[in-house]
């Protein structure tokens, strides 16, 4: 099961904080898909340091560029 979190358009720091809160509530073996306005470079280091795997890609939604990251919690 994948939870989806759209944090596009939020001011700096808030997307990061909301993603961390969602990950804190994410059950083992589940994934979180987050949509952001830009590639979340600081998040990549945090994920690696805390045992999460992820994949990301650039895409367009509603005609606007965005970045999608799918984060996996280890089982």
C-alpha positions as CSV (number, residue, x, y, z in Angstrom):
1,X,0.0,0.0,0.0
2,X,1.3,3.5,-0.8
3,X,0.3,6.7,0.9
4,X,0.5,9.9,-1.2
5,X,1.5,13.2,0.2
6,X,1.4,16.4,-2.0
7,X,3.6,19.1,-0.5
8,X,4.0,21.2,-3.7
9,X,3.5,24.9,-3.0
10,X,4.4,24.8,0.7
11,X,7.1,27.1,2.1
12,X,10.6,25.9,2.7
13,X,11.1,23.4,5.5
14,X,7.4,22.5,5.7
15,X,7.6,19.8,2.9
16,X,10.6,18.2,4.7
17,X,8.8,18.3,8.1
18,X,5.6,16.8,6.7
19,X,7.4,14.0,4.9
20,X,9.3,13.1,8.2
21,X,6.0,13.1,10.1
22,X,4.4,10.9,7.4
23,X,7.4,8.5,7.6
24,X,7.1,8.4,11.3
25,X,3.6,7.0,11.0
26,X,4.4,4.7,8.0
27,X,4.0,1.0,8.8
28,X,6.9,-1.3,8.1
29,X,6.9,-2.6,4.5
30,X,4.8,0.3,3.3
31,X,5.7,3.1,0.9
32,X,5.2,6.9,0.8
33,X,4.9,8.8,-2.5
34,X,5.6,12.5,-2.0
35,X,5.1,15.2,-4.7
36,X,7.4,18.2,-4.3
37,X,8.1,21.4,-6.2
38,X,11.8,20.5,-6.5
39,X,14.3,17.7,-5.9
40,X,14.6,17.3,-2.1
41,X,18.4,17.1,-1.8
42,X,18.6,17.4,2.0
43,X,16.0,14.7,2.3
44,X,18.2,12.2,0.5
45,X,20.9,12.3,3.1
46,X,18.4,11.9,5.9
47,X,16.7,8.9,4.3
48,X,20.1,7.2,3.8
49,X,21.1,7.9,7.4
50,X,17.8,6.5,8.7
51,X,17.5,3.2,6.7
52,X,15.0,4.2,4.0
53,X,15.2,3.4,0.4
54,X,13.8,5.7,-2.3
55,X,13.4,6.3,-6.0
56,X,12.6,9.6,-7.6
57,X,11.9,11.2,-10.9
58,X,11.1,14.5,-12.5
59,X,7.7,14.9,-14.1
60,X,4.9,17.4,-14.9
61,X,1.6,17.5,-13.1
62,X,-1.1,20.0,-14.0
63,X,1.4,21.5,-16.5
64,X,3.9,22.3,-13.8
65,X,7.3,20.6,-13.2
66,X,7.6,18.6,-10.0
67,X,9.6,15.9,-8.3
68,X,8.1,12.6,-7.2
69,X,9.9,10.5,-4.6
70,X,8.7,7.1,-3.5
71,X,10.1,6.1,-0.1
72,X,10.2,2.6,1.3
73,X,10.5,1.7,5.0
74,X,12.4,-1.5,5.5
75,X,10.3,-4.5,6.5
